[in-house]
Amino acid sequence: MSEPQLLSAYAGHWTGTGTGVTVIVPPPGTVGAGEVRGGAPATREFALLDPVRLVDRVDAVVLSGGSAFGLAAGDGVMNLLRELGAGLPTPLGPVPIVVGMSIFDGTVAGGPPDAVSGRRAVLDALSGAAFTTGAVGAGTGAVTGTWRHRRDPGGLGVARGTAGTATVIAVVVVNAWGDVLGEDGRPIFGDEGAAGPPAKPFGRAHTTIGVLLTDARLAKADCYLLAQSGHTGFARAIHPAHSRYDGDAVVALATGEVEGADLDLLRAVAADVTAQAIRSAVGRRPD
């Protein structure tokens, strides 16, 4: 499936064997913040997303497989953006602010995404190609439901909603220890199997990661609250969510084209679209 436009951001993938990279490059000056709630995160530059930190802009968000090894994809993104002149102005030249989040997939044992993979994902984004969903990019090696000793489908999903004149889009990579729940609150793939220590090969290593994009004008502290609402969407569509075995994390980006948006309405919509994106990640599979 494809999502042809993510607001004014560029988005693209590099898809490898059992893993991949997804990159979102928002317009210059985009404000961002984020929050981690899972117990086992693999992240890059997340400390600067705290509302009390100085830098409030984000030049790219990189979603990748390969756990901590896959964070290397951010190096390729950062170097290409510097070549393009993007980044935080400093006396010695621009420094691109590249945030990364990774899921644990089978390539942790060998062949995780690297800097070249990240560069290719950015080039795909800048090419104008349609942004596809399912088992692509960072969602390529994703699975769910292993707490029931199964390997149910995971993947990458997208959903869009409106809050007055503003738009909110969720991009989520679903690699959850728990089950993905339908709108009726029941597991999409059934509830057969015993919950407990999950089966190999992934053991208890998982993660659901997401990006919320809005065209509303928000401060950094507002983006932090928006990211928190993304985690509300996790809890609605995944059970259990935010376990010690997941590295669940959300980044919220505000591009600022729409003035006067109602923050609380944005947050309500953000929770809804995050849950929808999670369900679409496993429900819209490639043929």
C-alpha positions as CSV (number, residue, x, y, z in Angstrom):
1,M,0.0,0.0,0.0
2,S,1.1,3.6,-0.4
3,E,0.8,6.9,1.3
4,P,1.7,9.4,-1.5
5,Q,2.2,12.5,0.7
6,L,3.2,13.0,4.4
7,L,2.3,16.6,4.8
8,S,5.2,18.6,3.5
9,A,7.8,16.0,4.7
10,Y,9.8,13.7,2.5
11,A,9.7,10.0,3.4
12,G,11.3,6.9,2.0
13,H,12.6,3.4,2.6
14,W,15.5,1.2,2.0
15,T,14.4,-2.5,2.2
16,G,16.9,-5.2,2.7
17,T,16.8,-8.9,3.5
18,G,14.8,-9.2,6.7
19,T,15.4,-5.6,7.7
20,G,15.3,-2.1,6.5
21,V,15.3,1.7,7.1
22,T,12.6,4.3,6.9
23,V,13.5,8.0,6.9
24,I,11.3,11.0,7.4
25,V,12.8,14.4,6.4
26,P,10.6,17.3,7.5
27,P,10.9,20.8,6.2
28,P,13.6,23.1,7.8
29,G,12.7,24.5,11.2
30,T,10.4,21.6,12.1
31,V,9.9,21.4,15.9
32,G,10.2,18.1,17.6
33,A,10.1,16.2,20.9
34,G,9.7,12.6,22.0
35,E,9.1,10.1,24.7
36,V,10.3,6.5,25.5
37,R,8.0,4.3,27.5
38,G,9.3,0.8,26.7
39,G,11.9,-0.8,28.9
40,A,14.5,-1.6,26.2
41,P,14.9,1.3,23.8
42,A,17.4,1.6,21.0
43,T,17.6,5.3,20.2
44,R,19.8,8.1,18.9
45,E,19.7,11.8,20.0
46,F,16.6,11.2,22.2
47,A,18.0,13.3,25.1
48,L,17.8,16.5,23.0
49,L,14.1,15.9,22.5
50,D,13.4,16.7,26.1
51,P,11.5,20.0,26.2
52,V,14.1,21.5,28.6
53,R,17.0,21.0,26.1
54,L,18.3,23.8,23.9
55,V,17.7,22.5,20.4
56,D,14.1,22.3,19.3
57,R,14.5,21.4,15.6
58,V,14.6,18.0,14.0
59,D,16.0,17.5,10.5
60,A,15.3,13.8,10.1
61,V,13.9,10.8,12.0
62,V,15.3,7.4,11.1
63,L,13.4,4.2,11.9
64,S,15.5,1.1,11.4
65,G,15.8,-2.6,12.1
66,G,18.9,-4.2,13.6
67,S,18.5,-2.9,17.2
68,A,21.4,-0.8,18.4
69,F,23.5,-1.8,15.4
70,G,20.8,-0.4,13.1
71,L,21.2,3.1,14.6
72,A,24.3,3.4,12.3
73,A,21.8,4.2,9.5
74,G,21.5,7.7,11.1
75,D,25.1,8.4,10.2
76,G,24.4,8.0,6.5
77,V,21.3,10.3,6.8
78,M,23.3,12.9,8.7
79,N,26.2,13.0,6.2
80,L,23.8,13.3,3.2
81,L,21.9,16.1,4.9
82,R,25.1,17.9,5.6
83,E,26.1,17.6,1.9
84,L,22.7,19.3,1.1
85,G,23.4,22.1,3.5
86,A,20.7,21.1,6.0
87,G,21.0,21.3,9.8
88,L,21.4,23.5,12.8
89,P,23.6,26.5,11.9
90,T,26.9,26.6,13.9
91,P,30.1,28.6,13.4
92,L,31.7,25.5,11.8
93,G,28.8,24.7,9.5
94,P,25.4,23.0,9.7
95,V,24.9,20.1,12.1
96,P,21.9,18.0,11.0
97,I,19.7,16.9,14.0
98,V,19.0,13.3,13.2
99,V,16.9,11.3,15.7
100,G,16.9,7.5,15.4
101,M,14.8,4.6,16.8
102,S,15.4,0.9,16.0
103,I,13.5,-2.3,16.4
104,F,15.0,-5.7,17.2
105,D,14.8,-8.0,14.2
106,G,16.7,-11.1,12.9
107,T,19.6,-9.1,11.5
108,V,21.0,-8.4,14.9
109,A,23.0,-11.6,14.4
110,G,24.5,-10.2,11.2
111,G,23.7,-7.8,8.4
112,P,21.8,-5.0,10.2
113,P,21.2,-1.6,8.4
114,D,24.3,0.6,8.1
115,A,25.2,4.2,7.0
116,V,24.8,3.2,3.4
117,S,21.3,1.9,4.1
118,G,20.3,5.2,5.7
119,R,21.7,7.2,2.8
120,R,19.7,5.1,0.3
121,A,16.5,5.6,2.3
122,V,17.0,9.4,2.1
123,L,17.6,9.2,-1.6
124,D,14.4,7.3,-2.0
125,A,12.6,9.9,0.1
126,L,13.9,12.8,-2.1
127,S,13.1,10.9,-5.3
128,G,9.4,11.5,-4.8
129,A,8.5,7.8,-4.9
130,A,5.2,6.8,-3.2
131,F,5.6,6.0,0.4
132,T,4.6,2.3,0.8
133,T,3.4,0.5,3.9
134,G,3.5,-3.1,5.2
135,A,6.6,-5.3,5.3
136,V,8.9,-2.6,3.9
137,G,11.6,-0.3,5.3
138,A,12.0,-0.6,9.0
139,G,8.9,-2.8,9.2
140,T,10.5,-5.6,7.0
141,G,11.5,-7.9,9.8
142,A,8.8,-7.0,12.3
143,V,6.7,-9.6,14.1
144,T,4.1,-9.5,16.8
145,G,2.4,-11.8,19.3
146,T,5.5,-13.7,20.5
147,W,4.2,-13.6,24.1
148,R,1.8,-16.3,22.8
149,H,4.7,-18.3,21.4
150,R,3.7,-17.3,17.9
151,R,5.1,-15.0,15.2
152,D,2.2,-13.0,13.9
153,P,2.7,-10.3,11.3
154,G,4.2,-6.9,12.1
155,G,5.1,-4.1,9.7
156,L,4.8,-0.4,9.0
157,G,1.5,1.4,9.0
158,V,0.3,4.9,8.3
159,A,-2.9,6.7,9.3
160,R,-4.1,10.3,8.9
161,G,-6.7,12.4,10.8
162,T,-7.8,16.0,11.1
163,A,-8.1,18.3,14.1
164,G,-9.9,21.4,13.0
165,T,-7.8,22.9,10.2
166,A,-4.7,20.9,11.2
167,T,-3.7,17.4,10.1
168,V,-2.0,14.6,12.1
169,I,-0.3,11.7,10.5
170,A,1.1,8.6,12.3
171,V,3.8,6.4,10.9
172,V,4.4,3.4,13.1
173,V,6.7,0.3,12.9
174,V,5.0,-2.5,14.9
175,N,7.3,-5.2,16.3
176,A,5.4,-5.8,19.5
177,W,5.9,-8.5,22.1
178,G,2.1,-8.4,22.6
179,D,-0.9,-8.7,20.4
180,V,-2.3,-6.1,18.0
181,L,-5.9,-5.4,18.9
182,G,-8.7,-4.6,16.6
183,E,-11.2,-1.8,17.3
184,D,-13.3,-4.3,19.2
185,G,-10.4,-4.8,21.7
186,R,-9.7,-8.4,20.7
187,P,-6.4,-9.7,19.2
188,I,-6.5,-9.4,15.4
189,F,-4.8,-12.8,15.0
190,G,-6.8,-14.5,17.8
191,D,-6.0,-15.2,21.4
192,E,-4.9,-18.8,21.1
193,G,-1.7,-19.8,22.8
194,A,-0.4,-19.3,26.3
195,A,0.9,-15.9,27.3
196,G,4.2,-16.1,28.9
197,P,7.9,-16.4,28.0
198,P,7.9,-16.1,24.2
199,A,9.3,-18.5,21.8
200,K,12.6,-18.1,20.1
201,P,14.3,-16.7,17.9
202,F,13.6,-13.2,19.3
203,G,13.0,-14.1,22.9
204,R,11.9,-10.9,24.7
205,A,13.4,-8.4,22.3
206,H,10.9,-6.3,20.5
207,T,9.8,-2.6,20.0
208,T,7.1,-0.5,18.5
209,I,8.3,2.9,17.3
210,G,6.4,5.8,15.7
211,V,6.4,9.3,14.4
212,L,3.6,11.8,14.6
213,L,3.6,14.6,12.0
214,T,1.4,17.6,12.2
215,D,1.2,20.8,10.2
216,A,0.1,22.7,13.3
217,R,2.4,25.3,14.8
218,L,3.5,23.9,18.2
219,A,6.2,24.6,20.8
220,K,8.6,21.9,21.8
221,A,6.7,21.3,25.0
222,D,3.5,20.9,23.0
223,C,5.2,18.3,20.8
224,Y,6.2,16.4,23.9
225,L,2.5,16.2,25.0
226,L,1.6,15.1,21.4
227,A,4.2,12.3,21.6
228,Q,2.7,11.2,24.9
229,S,-0.7,10.8,23.2
230,G,0.9,8.6,20.6
231,H,1.7,6.2,23.5
232,T,-2.0,6.3,24.4
233,G,-2.6,4.9,20.9
234,F,0.0,2.2,21.5
235,A,-2.0,1.1,24.6
236,R,-5.2,1.1,22.7
237,A,-4.0,-1.1,19.9
238,I,-1.3,-3.4,21.5
239,H,-1.7,-5.6,24.6
240,P,0.5,-5.7,26.5
241,A,2.2,-2.4,25.5
242,H,5.3,-0.7,27.0
243,S,6.7,-3.9,28.4
244,R,10.2,-4.3,29.8
245,Y,11.0,-6.2,26.6
246,D,9.9,-3.4,24.2
247,G,11.7,-0.2,23.4
248,D,8.5,1.7,22.6
249,A,9.2,5.3,21.6
250,V,7.3,8.1,19.8
251,V,8.6,11.3,18.2
252,A,6.2,14.2,17.4
253,L,7.1,16.7,14.7
254,A,5.3,20.0,14.0
255,T,6.0,21.7,10.7
256,G,4.1,24.9,11.7
257,E,2.0,25.8,8.6
258,V,-1.3,26.0,10.5
259,E,-1.8,28.6,13.2
260,G,-4.1,28.4,16.2
261,A,-4.6,24.6,16.4
262,D,-6.2,23.2,19.6
263,L,-3.5,21.2,21.3
264,D,-5.9,18.9,23.2
265,L,-7.9,18.2,20.0
266,L,-4.6,17.4,18.3
267,R,-3.7,15.0,21.1
268,A,-7.0,13.2,20.9
269,V,-6.6,12.7,17.2
270,A,-3.0,11.7,17.6
271,A,-4.1,8.8,19.9
272,D,-6.7,7.7,17.4
273,V,-4.4,7.8,14.3
274,T,-1.6,6.0,16.1
275,A,-3.9,3.1,17.0
276,Q,-5.2,3.1,13.4
277,A,-1.6,3.0,12.0
278,I,-0.7,0.1,14.2
279,R,-3.7,-1.9,13.0
280,S,-3.0,-1.0,9.4
281,A,0.6,-2.2,9.8
282,V,-0.5,-5.7,10.2
283,G,-3.8,-5.6,8.3
284,R,-2.6,-4.2,5.0
285,R,0.0,-6.8,3.8
286,P,1.7,-6.9,0.4
287,D,0.3,-9.5,-2.0
